[in-house]
Amino acid sequence: MAYLTLTAPNLKLLKDQVRDAYKIPSSHLSEAIAAALGFASHAALNAHLKGLAGQSVSMPLFDSLFEERLRTLGSPIQDWRGFDNFCSAAVMRDDEPGGRFRHGSPFRMVYNFWIAPDFERVLAGKAKPPFVNHEHVDFEYLRSVIADEFRFGSPVEIRLGNDTIDQVTVHAREATRDSNLMKCHDFAKLLLDAARKQSSTIIDVRSEWEPLHQLKERRHAPPPILMPIVVESHDAEDGILWSQQARMRLGVFAANPENLMNPARQQRDDDHQGYLTDRLHKALAKCFNTPYLPYCLLDWAASDPLPAYYQGIAGFR
């Protein structure tokens, strides 16, 4: 059985995945997914979604109801593979909804996702400096894209804060020459603490982060240069394996298994540089109203207490 975490971005994600695999009219597919979730119509599903008021619930997806609705609408498919073959950030296959961490509390890690706004047109005088109103950013959409792009490897849950870190704060910290400040580990630790106390996929962290920002007004802030990501997994090993797979997905040279197995090779400055996927590139531009350069970096920032056998091992995270 497959389960959908019911949010508007997740519904869109599932619909896009199915449309990539099957040629089904958009309106018919919307009605069939609603039926698979147990609703009489797409309109009824939308009404239920609005009533959730941002809450996240898992609902079963019934293949038989999906296929039956498509037949009724005149769009039958002969080789339906089942929703459990579309597992992603939106859909998980398990014995019960919410069962991903049914053996206890998840292990939490925070990874800093460094990105680079493209200010070429601004510097050339062809565009005005962009600003972001964090109250209007669709963080749930962004979270769903990040989770789906990094869905390979160990099963994890991805969560985001409802704030970001801009270059004004980062550049001010560079002058201190304090490594932890420059890497914004204090932001990550506060996000980790908030993640333990809150259950929503988007974590309210603005009040905790406000004293750390150089620019306090988050309704008129520069585009982000850093987004910390909370990764929740069964244990530390699963979280670390996820980060390895995520770096490989970003094309990080140092994450290539052949290079990991060759410790004698001399490291280069750009070995840990990654490259945004096309989907991430577009999602960042859409959410923050500015273009981004393709370069990125994913590095460890904070975590729950690590097992003893991971202590002191350089580069494992």
C-alpha positions in Angstrom: 0.0 0.0 0.0 1.2 3.5 -0.8 0.4 6.6 1.2 0.3 10.3 0.2 1.2 13.0 2.6 -1.7 15.3 1.7 -0.5 18.8 0.7 -1.0 20.8 -2.5 2.7 20.6 -3.5 2.6 16.8 -2.9 -0.5 16.4 -5.0 1.1 18.3 -7.9 4.3 16.3 -7.5 2.4 13.0 -7.7 0.4 14.2 -10.7 3.6 15.3 -12.5 5.2 11.9 -11.9 2.2 9.9 -13.2 1.8 12.2 -16.3 5.5 11.6 -17.1 4.8 7.9 -17.2 1.3 7.8 -18.7 -0.5 9.9 -21.3 -3.6 10.9 -19.3 -5.7 14.1 -19.8 -4.9 16.4 -16.9 -8.5 16.8 -15.7 -9.1 13.0 -15.8 -5.9 12.4 -13.8 -6.9 15.0 -11.2 -10.3 13.2 -10.8 -8.7 9.8 -10.7 -6.2 10.8 -8.0 -9.0 12.2 -5.9 -10.9 8.9 -6.3 -7.8 7.0 -5.3 -7.7 9.0 -2.1 -11.4 8.2 -1.4 -13.0 11.5 -2.6 -16.1 11.7 -4.8 -14.5 14.4 -6.9 -11.4 16.7 -7.4 -13.5 19.5 -6.0 -14.2 17.6 -2.8 -10.5 16.8 -2.4 -9.7 20.6 -2.8 -12.3 21.5 -0.2 -10.8 18.9 2.2 -7.3 20.2 1.5 -8.3 23.8 2.4 -9.9 22.6 5.6 -6.5 21.1 6.7 -5.2 24.7 7.2 -1.6 23.7 6.6 -1.7 20.4 8.6 -0.1 17.4 7.1 -1.9 14.0 7.1 -1.1 10.7 5.3 -3.8 9.1 3.3 -3.9 5.7 1.5 -3.9 5.6 -2.3 -6.2 2.9 -3.7 -5.1 1.6 -7.1 -8.4 0.0 -7.8 -10.4 3.2 -7.3 -7.8 5.1 -9.5 -8.2 2.7 -12.4 -12.0 2.5 -12.0 -12.4 6.3 -12.2 -10.1 6.5 -15.3 -12.3 3.8 -17.0 -15.4 5.7 -16.1 -13.9 8.9 -17.7 -12.9 7.1 -20.8 -9.2 7.1 -20.2 -8.4 3.5 -19.2 -4.8 2.3 -18.8 -3.8 -1.3 -19.4 -0.4 -1.4 -17.6 -0.9 0.6 -14.4 2.1 -0.2 -12.2 0.6 1.0 -8.9 1.2 4.0 -6.7 3.8 2.1 -4.7 6.0 2.5 -7.8 5.9 6.3 -7.5 7.6 6.6 -4.1 9.0 10.1 -3.5 8.9 12.8 -1.0 5.1 12.8 -1.6 4.4 9.1 -1.6 5.8 6.5 0.7 5.3 2.7 0.7 4.9 1.2 4.1 2.6 -0.9 6.3 0.9 2.1 7.8 0.9 5.8 7.3 3.5 7.7 9.3 5.4 4.4 9.8 8.7 5.6 8.6 9.9 6.2 12.1 7.6 3.8 14.0 10.5 2.3 16.0 11.0 5.6 17.9 12.1 9.2 17.4 14.1 10.0 14.3 17.7 10.8 14.3 18.1 14.4 13.2 20.9 16.1 11.2 21.1 19.6 9.7 22.9 20.1 6.4 23.7 23.6 5.2 22.7 24.0 1.5 24.8 26.8 0.1 23.6 28.5 -3.1 24.6 31.5 -5.1 22.2 34.2 -6.3 23.1 35.6 -9.8 23.5 39.3 -9.5 25.0 39.9 -12.9 22.1 42.0 -14.2 22.0 44.0 -11.0 25.7 44.8 -11.1 25.4 45.8 -14.8 22.6 48.2 -13.9 20.0 46.3 -15.9 17.9 45.2 -12.9 17.0 46.4 -9.5 18.4 44.5 -6.4 16.0 41.7 -5.6 14.4 41.3 -2.2 12.5 38.4 -0.6 9.4 38.6 1.6 9.8 35.4 3.7 6.1 35.5 4.6 5.2 34.9 1.0 7.8 32.2 0.2 6.2 28.8 -0.6 8.5 26.8 1.7 6.4 23.7 1.4 6.7 23.7 -2.4 10.5 24.2 -2.0 10.7 21.4 0.6 8.8 19.0 -1.7 11.2 19.7 -4.6 14.3 19.2 -2.4 13.0 16.0 -0.9 12.0 14.6 -4.3 15.3 15.5 -6.0 17.2 13.8 -3.1 14.9 10.8 -2.7 17.5 8.3 -3.5 19.4 6.2 -0.9 18.2 5.9 2.7 14.6 6.8 3.5 14.5 10.2 5.2 12.1 13.0 6.0 13.1 16.5 4.8 12.1 19.6 6.8 12.9 23.3 6.3 12.8 26.4 8.4 10.6 29.3 7.4 13.6 31.6 7.1 16.9 31.7 5.2 20.3 33.3 5.6 21.5 36.0 3.2 24.9 37.2 2.1 24.9 40.3 4.3 25.0 38.1 7.4 27.5 35.6 5.9 29.9 38.4 4.7 29.8 40.0 8.2 30.8 36.7 9.7 33.7 36.2 7.3 35.4 39.2 8.9 35.4 37.4 12.3 37.5 34.5 11.0 35.6 32.3 13.4 35.0 29.0 11.5 31.8 28.1 13.3 30.3 31.6 12.8 31.4 31.6 9.1 29.7 28.2 8.6 26.5 29.4 10.4 26.5 26.5 12.8 24.6 28.5 15.4 21.7 28.9 12.9 21.7 25.2 12.4 21.7 24.4 16.1 18.7 26.6 16.7 16.9 25.0 13.8 17.7 21.5 15.2 16.3 22.5 18.6 13.1 23.9 17.0 12.7 20.7 14.9 12.7 18.6 18.1 9.8 20.7 19.5 7.7 21.1 16.4 6.1 18.5 14.2 5.3 20.4 11.0 7.4 20.0 7.9 8.0 23.7 7.9 9.6 24.8 11.2 8.9 28.2 12.6 12.4 29.5 13.4 12.2 33.2 12.6 12.1 34.5 16.2 15.0 32.2 17.2 17.1 33.4 14.2 16.3 37.1 14.4 19.2 38.0 16.8 21.6 36.3 14.4 20.6 38.2 11.3 22.4 41.4 10.3 19.2 42.5 8.5 16.3 41.7 10.9 13.4 42.6 8.6 12.6 39.3 6.9 9.8 40.8 4.8 12.4 42.7 2.8 15.6 40.6 2.8 18.2 39.8 0.2 17.9 36.4 -1.6 19.3 33.6 0.4 22.8 32.3 0.1 22.2 29.5 2.6 19.3 27.2 3.4 19.8 24.8 6.3 17.9 21.5 5.7 16.7 19.2 8.5 17.2 15.5 7.6 15.3 12.9 9.8 16.3 9.3 9.5 16.1 6.0 11.4 19.6 6.4 12.7 22.9 8.3 12.1 24.1 5.9 9.4 21.0 6.4 7.3 21.3 10.2 7.5 25.0 10.1 6.5 24.2 7.7 3.6 21.5 10.1 2.5 24.0 13.0 2.4 26.4 10.9 0.3 23.7 10.1 -2.2 22.6 13.8 -2.2 26.1 15.0 -3.0 26.4 12.4 -5.8 23.1 13.7 -7.2 24.6 17.2 -7.2 27.6 16.0 -9.1 30.1 16.5 -6.2 33.4 15.1 -7.4 34.5 14.1 -3.9 31.3 12.1 -3.4 32.1 9.8 -6.3 32.8 6.3 -4.8 36.0 5.9 -6.9 37.4 9.0 -5.3 36.4 8.0 -1.8 38.3 4.8 -2.2 41.4 6.7 -3.3 42.7 8.5 -0.2 46.1 9.1 -1.8 44.7 11.4 -4.4 45.5 15.1 -3.8 42.3 17.0 -3.1 41.4 20.1 -5.1 39.6 23.2 -3.9 36.5 22.5 -6.0 36.2 18.8 -5.2 33.2 19.5 -2.9 31.4 21.9 -5.2 28.1 20.7 -6.5 25.8 21.7 -9.3 22.1 22.4 -9.0 19.7 20.1 -10.8 17.5 21.7 -13.4 14.5 21.4 -11.1 16.2 22.9 -8.1 17.5 25.7 -10.2 14.0 26.6 -11.4 12.5 26.2 -7.9 15.0 28.5 -6.3 14.4 31.2 -8.9 10.6 30.8 -8.5 10.6 31.0 -4.7 13.1 33.8 -4.3 12.3 35.9 -7.3 15.9 35.9 -8.6 18.1 33.8 -10.8 20.7 31.5 -9.3 24.1 30.4 -10.5 24.4 26.6 -10.9 27.0 26.1 -8.2 26.1 24.8 -4.7 27.6 23.1 -1.6 26.0 20.7 0.9 27.8 20.3 4.2 27.1 19.1 7.7 26.1 21.8 10.3 24.5 20.1 13.4 23.0 16.8 14.6 21.8 14.8 17.4 24.6 13.2 19.5 26.5 10.9 17.2 27.4 7.2 18.0 30.9 6.8 19.4 32.1 5.0 16.2 31.5 8.2 14.2 33.3 10.5 16.6 36.5 12.0 15.2 36.1 10.5 11.7 37.0 13.3 9.4 34.8 13.9 6.3 32.2 11.3 7.2 29.3 13.8 7.2 
